[in-house]
Structure formats: C-alpha cells, structure tokens
Amino acid sequence: MWKNISLQVKVFIFTLTIGMLTLNVSMLIFYYSIRESMQGQMENHAKDIAHLASARLDARRAYADDNPADKLQVIASEIVRKTDAAFVVYMNMGGVRYSHPNTELIGKHFTGDDEGPALAGHTYTSRAVGISGPSIRGFVPIYDLRQRQVGAVAVGFFEPNIKVIMSKVFGIFYIVIPFGFVSMVIFSWLLAFSIKRSMFGMEPREIATLLEERESMLQSVREGIIAIDVNNRVTVINQTAQKLFSPETVIIGRNITDVLPNSRLPLVMETRQAEYDQPMIMNNTTVLTNRVPMIVAGEVVGAISTFRDLTEVNRLAQELTGVKKVVNALRAKTHEFMNQMHIVSGLIQLGDYDEAQKFITNLTNRDQALISFIIDNIKNPAVVGLLVGKASEAKEMHIGFHVDGNSRLRYLPDHFEENFFTVVLGNLVDNALQAVKDMPPGRKQVEVAIYQDQRWINIWVKDYGQGIDEHIKDRIFDPGFTTKQTGMGYGLNNLYKRIKLSQGTISVETGSGGTTFTIWIPNLLNSQ
C-alpha cells in the first residue's frame, strides 16, 4: 500500500512528522533547560543570601547571648521580607533551630538531614524535603567574632514556586504548538508540491525508468557523447567517447578543460550558441563534433557535445566532397579517353592506319609520361587519381596543367589523411582552373607542386589569372563568401578549417599576374 502512495503525499507525511517531532523535542529541551537554569539560579541565590545572613555582625553577636533565638528570629524575618526567600534558619552546632517562619519549630532540630556538612564548616546547596515540603537550600557556616564556628544558616526556596513559574512558561507552549502544527502542514504541503513540480510531475519509478532508457540510448549510439554541468565538470560520457581515452582514465567529475582543452563547451555555455559539424582533434583523432548548450527554464545548466571519428564520416557521407573531386576528375579522364577512341576509330574506318598508329603513339607517350611521373613520385592512390583526373579536365578546357618535376609525396600523416588532402588540393586546383579558363592562351596555365621532407608537407598551386582584389583578399576564407555566381562559399573555408585543424598554415600571394596558394602541413602533430 505504501508503494502506491504518490511522492508528493510521502514527502508531506515525512516532512510533517519530522517537523512535529523536532518541535516537541525542542520544546521539551527548552522546558527542562529553563527549569534547570531557574533551579541553578535559585541555588546560587539561596547561597548568596546565606552568605549575607552569616556575615551580619548582629547575627554573629547574637550567638553570644544566652537566648540568641529572639534576636536571630528578628534578623531572619527581616531577610525573608527583603529577599522573598521561603525561609532563613539560623541553627546551632547541634542543628537546633534559632529561627523559622513557623515559630513553633524554633528550638527543634532542623529537618532534611542535609545540614551536616554546613556544621562541619562547608558551604553548599542541596535539595531536600523539609517540614514545608521540597525546597532548594543554601548552607553557609556562621562564626562568632573570634572566628569560631557557632552554627550555620540555611536559606531556602520551595520547589512549588518553581512549578508555578514553569507552568506560566508552559502555557506559552499551548499557543506555539497549534501555530507550529498549522505552519508545518502548510509548508510541508508547499515543499511536497515544489519537489513534485521540479521533477516535472514524475514519480521516482518513472524517473528511474527514464534514466535507464537514457543510459541505454547513450551506449547504443555510435556517436561519442560528453556532457558537462555549469561548473564545467563532466557529468556524462558514453562508451564510444570513452574509447578515445585510455581504459583507466577517469572522466566523470573532472573539469572538461583538463580532459579536452579544445572542447569549446564552456564557450558554448557562455554564448548560448550551438556549433554544428565542426572538425576537432581529440587525442590525435580527428572528429566531427556538434556542441549544444543545455537550457532549462531559460537557464543554462550545461552543454553537450556529440562527435564521430571523421575518418569514418569521410567514408560514409560528410567528406564525400573530396571523393567527388577524384570521381569527377576520373570522369573527365574517361570522357577524354572516349573522345580519343572515337578519333582512333574514325581513322581506322577511313583506312588511314598509319595516321591512327601515329596518333596512338603520340597519345600514349604524352599521357604515359605524366602518369608515370605522378605514380613514381606520389605514393597515395587517391592523390594520384586526383592529379591525373585534373590533368585530363584541364586538357578538355584547353588549359596547361603542369606538375613540378621535383614533386614528392611518400606518405600522409594520420591528422592529414587522403580525404583532407584531396579536399585541399582539389579545391585549390578547381579555383585555379576557373581563374584561367577565360584568360588568353598564353596565360591559361596552372602549376602544381607537392614537396615533402622530414618535417613538412608543402602544397603549392599557382594560376595566371587576374588575381584577387585586395579589398576581398582577407575574406576569401570566410564561410559563405564567394565571388562565383553559382558558388556557395564553403570551398576555401572548408580547406582552411582542415589546414588549421592539422596545425598547418596557408598563405596567398596575388596580383595582376595571377595567384599562388602555399600550404605547409607538419608531418608530426604537436601534442594538444
């Protein structure tokens, strides 16, 4: 039955119960504290009055009389009247009273059996039951003028007086308890309602189910997921993201700047601006990431990043741009080859076999020289395909395409793999071809060079076009900026991101005689 009760009712019952228990315990502690404090004050008060009573000269002299009771009774009555004490009893060394509010008890032995230490010279307080009932008493020895103990004085307050005072204090509780109960009912219900609302009206079992579903979804997706809170602490990481770190690395609870200094998640929280499809290097692995701030009720509560290995993305879809450049280049090569075959076929049909053989020989020698050079010196098949295809495309456009004779490329580093390379080189060659396609024959030239040494890869693309206007030179790498009527403005921006991501540099030299793009890519990536 208890399991079927809603969280709101449970919180209300628990809060109200705890509140009432706390209130009652507090009031009991308060009651007994006040009682003990008052009794302590009365004990001190009784002892102080007893000191004054024992120090009076008239009382000390009275002990020297043959009948001290008359004088001591007067002194004791005066002290009772001035101090509101219940009684002041002077006694001799035998414990016989010389004074008492009830004169019939004068001359009789002091009751309570607690006077012994006082007659032995000690000062103290006690609680005992006397003739008039329970009382708090202060005892002080009394000495004559020659400092000989001649008796003791006892000053007392009846405990019923304390109970009367405490009953007045307790009367306040009859007001406080109902008011406290009503207040607790109201605030307990408001607290239960607030907790329920902050949990979006869900019960704990529903939240537990959602958490299990969330965990299953996080671990099932192939994208890596990392989330942080407002303090930049990692709160969520799935198995895919964890694989980018060593197995023993603890990520949850650490500051994101310690785990991934270049995550940009704190900046996303600050700006509240999402970032989509951004390349990033995570532990020497190139990934494509999305960064989104988490906003609840208008407040930023964290940020989340999803990412995927860019090499895999390249093979699947996003980086198809580089593959398309190779395919388009090879398509141009195929188109050129078909045209050449048509020429050969026509010459054969005309019976001009010598001319056909001469055409084939010239064609083979020319193309074979370029292809052999590229294959011998460029060791990446995708780059070879791109260069061969671009050479054919340039030939169709009647543009001279030259690859520098000193070009060499032995391998590509992981951070600048063939998809990156073909995107960068393909974009630069395409732009160069477009820059010279309408130029006079003498300037329809594009030159390409690829150099590699132990430290760097150097890519160099030159055209002999009209150059780039100075007022737009600084904007050519901006996303969306283009001077082409059909362009989208993301080609140069795309290659610029990949170069910077690989810690490379790109420079542009331009003028009326043409434009040269020079790129430097390190063979070894600096540690992040």
Secondary structure by P-SEA (a helix, b strand, c coil): ccccccaaaaaaaaaaaaaaaaaaaaaaaaaaaaaaaaaaaaaaaaaaaaaaaaacaaaaaaaacccaaaaaaaaaaaaaaaccccbbbbbccccccccccccccccccccccccccccccccbbbbbbccccbbbbbbbbbbccccccccbbbbbbbaaaaaaaaaaaaaaaaaaaaaaaaaaaaaaaaaaaaaaaaaccccaaaaaaaaaaaaaaaaaccbbbbbbccccccccccaaaaaacccccccccccccccccccaaaaaaaacccccbbbbbcccbbbbbbbbbbbccccccbbbbbbccaaaaaaccccaaaaaaaaaaaaaaaaaaaaaaaaaaaaaaacaaaaaaaaaaaaaaaaaaaaaaaaaccccaaaaaaaaaaaaaaaaacbbbbccccbbbccccccccaaaaaaaaaaaaaaaaaacccccccccbbbbbbbbcccbbbbbbbbcccccccccccccccccccccccccccaaaaaaaaaaaacbbbbbbbcccbbbbbbbbbcccccc
